[in-house]
């Protein structure tokens, strides 16, 4: 007797299809840029018909917006989980943590360089000003967990205004990486050091006044 395969519930099938569509679009954006993520190409990469895409999204823009929102929401959530895992139980010394943050930021930008470039271009050129504002908030949220974590070490930071300095330092690092690694045309001509992780970490230590001998919290 042929064994029947259990049927996947309709709602679950819809979620799986949505995941495939967003992942296919994300892969095309990462490897081919914004121009490569056409509706037919997304459908082919996801292994579905074009009609399936339009059953889930009214147009291509709605699909790309969903990709953008999923990527930055997931990144922010992952940052929170990772930082909670390394900070609370282990009481990592501030210098070790700061170096890890610098290295992690550089690796994150390098690893998803193509996708970040495409999503940045998408948000920056979007005609809907409300979406552009929302995109900026989502982008900032990816740094928020780092800000909160470093604020727990404020007593070891020698800057006169630790809270403001922490946020400014991290967004300065992110802006520098954006200009160096993501922008198609750099805002300024800049000789980029080969050891960018070390140089950004040195900037972070110097600006915040972090001592190499900072004690364990």
C-alpha positions as CSV (number, residue, x, y, z in Angstrom):
1,X,0.0,0.0,0.0
2,X,1.3,3.5,-0.9
3,X,2.0,5.5,2.2
4,X,0.3,8.9,1.9
5,X,2.4,11.9,2.8
6,X,0.9,14.2,5.4
7,X,-0.6,17.3,3.8
8,X,1.0,20.6,4.9
9,X,-1.7,23.0,6.2
10,X,-2.6,25.8,3.8
11,X,-1.4,28.5,6.2
12,X,1.9,26.8,6.6
13,X,2.3,26.4,2.9
14,X,1.7,30.1,2.5
15,X,4.4,30.9,5.0
16,X,6.8,28.6,3.3
17,X,6.1,30.1,-0.1
18,X,6.5,33.6,1.4
19,X,9.8,32.6,2.9
20,X,11.0,31.3,-0.5
21,X,10.0,34.4,-2.3
22,X,11.7,36.7,0.1
23,X,14.9,34.6,0.2
24,X,15.0,34.3,-3.6
25,X,14.7,38.1,-3.9
26,X,17.3,38.6,-1.2
27,X,19.8,36.3,-3.0
28,X,19.2,38.1,-6.3
29,X,19.8,41.5,-4.6
30,X,22.9,40.2,-2.9
31,X,24.6,38.8,-6.0
32,X,23.1,40.9,-8.8
33,X,22.0,44.1,-7.3
34,X,18.7,45.9,-7.4
35,X,18.3,45.6,-11.2
36,X,18.6,41.8,-11.0
37,X,15.6,41.4,-8.7
38,X,12.9,41.4,-11.4
39,X,9.6,39.6,-10.8
40,X,10.3,36.9,-13.4
41,X,13.8,36.3,-11.9
42,X,12.4,36.1,-8.4
43,X,9.8,33.6,-9.5
44,X,12.3,31.5,-11.2
45,X,14.7,31.5,-8.3
46,X,11.9,30.6,-5.9
47,X,10.6,27.9,-8.2
48,X,7.1,29.3,-8.5
49,X,5.1,31.1,-11.2
50,X,4.9,34.8,-11.5
51,X,1.2,34.5,-10.5
52,X,2.2,33.2,-7.1
53,X,4.2,36.3,-6.4
54,X,1.2,38.5,-7.3
55,X,-1.0,36.4,-5.0
56,X,1.3,37.4,-2.1
57,X,2.2,41.0,-3.2
58,X,0.4,43.6,-5.2
59,X,3.7,44.6,-7.0
60,X,7.4,44.3,-7.0
61,X,7.9,47.3,-4.7
62,X,5.8,45.6,-1.9
63,X,7.9,42.5,-2.2
64,X,11.2,44.4,-1.9
65,X,9.8,46.4,1.0
66,X,9.1,43.1,2.7
67,X,12.7,42.0,2.0
68,X,14.1,45.2,3.5
69,X,11.9,45.0,6.6
70,X,12.7,41.3,7.2
71,X,16.4,41.8,6.8
72,X,16.8,44.7,9.2
73,X,14.3,43.2,11.8
74,X,16.2,39.9,11.7
75,X,19.6,41.7,12.1
76,X,18.4,43.7,15.0
77,X,16.9,40.6,16.7
78,X,20.1,38.6,16.1
79,X,22.2,41.4,17.6
80,X,20.1,41.4,20.8
81,X,20.4,37.6,21.1
82,X,24.1,37.5,20.5
83,X,24.9,40.3,22.9
84,X,22.7,38.9,25.6
85,X,24.5,35.5,25.2
86,X,28.0,37.0,25.6
87,X,27.4,39.7,28.1
88,X,25.3,38.5,31.0
89,X,26.8,35.2,32.1
90,X,30.4,35.8,31.2
91,X,31.0,39.4,32.4
92,X,33.3,40.2,29.5
93,X,35.9,42.9,30.1
94,X,35.1,46.2,28.3
95,X,38.2,46.1,26.1
96,X,37.4,42.6,24.9
97,X,33.8,43.5,24.2
98,X,34.8,46.7,22.3
99,X,37.2,44.8,20.1
100,X,34.5,42.2,19.4
101,X,32.0,44.9,18.5
102,X,34.5,46.5,16.0
103,X,35.4,43.2,14.4
104,X,31.7,42.1,14.3
105,X,30.6,45.3,12.6
106,X,33.3,45.0,9.9
107,X,32.6,41.4,9.3
108,X,28.8,42.0,9.0
109,X,29.3,44.7,6.4
110,X,31.7,42.7,4.4
111,X,29.7,39.4,4.6
112,X,26.4,41.1,3.3
113,X,28.0,43.8,1.2
114,X,26.1,43.1,-1.9
115,X,22.7,42.9,-0.2
116,X,23.4,46.0,1.9
117,X,24.4,48.0,-1.2
118,X,21.1,47.0,-3.0
119,X,18.9,47.7,0.0
120,X,20.6,51.0,0.7
121,X,20.0,52.0,-2.9
122,X,16.4,50.8,-2.7
123,X,15.6,52.8,0.4
124,X,17.5,55.9,-0.6
125,X,15.7,56.2,-4.0
126,X,12.3,55.2,-2.8
127,X,9.6,57.7,-3.7
128,X,7.6,57.2,-0.5
129,X,9.0,59.6,2.1
130,X,7.3,57.7,4.9
131,X,9.0,54.5,3.9
132,X,12.4,56.3,3.8
133,X,11.8,57.5,7.3
134,X,10.8,54.0,8.4
135,X,13.9,52.5,6.7
136,X,16.1,54.9,8.7
137,X,14.5,53.8,11.9
138,X,15.0,50.1,11.1
139,X,18.6,50.8,10.1
140,X,19.2,52.5,13.4
141,X,17.6,49.7,15.4
142,X,20.4,47.4,14.3
143,X,22.9,49.5,16.4
144,X,20.6,50.0,19.3
145,X,21.5,46.7,21.1
146,X,25.2,47.6,20.9
147,X,24.5,51.0,22.4
148,X,22.5,49.6,25.3
149,X,25.2,47.0,25.9
150,X,28.0,49.5,26.0
151,X,26.0,51.8,28.3
152,X,26.1,49.1,31.0
153,X,29.9,49.8,31.1
154,X,29.5,53.6,31.4
155,X,31.5,53.7,34.6
156,X,34.5,52.5,32.8
157,X,34.2,55.1,29.9
158,X,36.2,58.3,30.5
159,X,34.3,60.5,28.0
160,X,32.4,63.2,29.9
161,X,29.1,62.2,28.4
162,X,29.2,58.4,28.0
163,X,25.7,57.9,26.8
164,X,25.8,60.4,24.0
165,X,29.4,59.4,23.1
166,X,28.6,55.7,22.8
167,X,25.8,56.3,20.3
168,X,27.8,58.8,18.3
169,X,30.8,56.5,18.2
170,X,28.9,53.4,17.0
171,X,27.0,55.4,14.3
172,X,30.2,57.0,13.2
173,X,31.8,53.5,12.8
174,X,28.7,52.4,10.8
175,X,28.8,55.4,8.6
176,X,32.5,54.9,7.9
177,X,31.9,51.3,6.9
178,X,28.9,52.3,4.8
179,X,31.1,54.8,2.9
180,X,34.0,52.4,2.5
181,X,32.3,49.1,1.8
182,X,28.8,49.8,0.6
183,X,28.6,53.0,-1.4
184,X,29.0,52.7,-5.2
185,X,30.8,56.1,-5.1
186,X,32.5,57.2,-2.0
187,X,31.5,60.5,-0.5
188,X,35.2,61.4,-0.1
189,X,38.4,59.9,-1.5
190,X,39.9,58.0,1.3
191,X,42.9,55.8,1.7
192,X,41.5,52.7,3.5
193,X,43.9,51.0,5.8
194,X,44.2,47.2,5.3
195,X,43.6,46.6,9.0
196,X,40.3,48.5,9.1
197,X,39.0,46.5,12.1
198,X,42.0,47.6,14.2
199,X,41.8,51.2,13.1
200,X,38.1,51.5,13.9
201,X,38.7,49.8,17.3
202,X,41.5,52.2,18.0
203,X,39.1,55.1,17.2
204,X,36.5,53.6,19.5
205,X,38.9,53.2,22.4
206,X,40.4,56.7,22.0
207,X,37.1,58.5,21.7
208,X,35.3,56.8,24.5
209,X,38.4,56.7,26.7
210,X,38.5,53.0,27.1
211,X,41.5,51.6,29.0
212,X,43.1,48.4,27.9
213,X,43.2,47.5,31.6
214,X,39.5,48.1,32.2
215,X,38.3,45.7,34.9
216,X,35.6,43.1,34.6
217,X,32.2,44.6,35.4
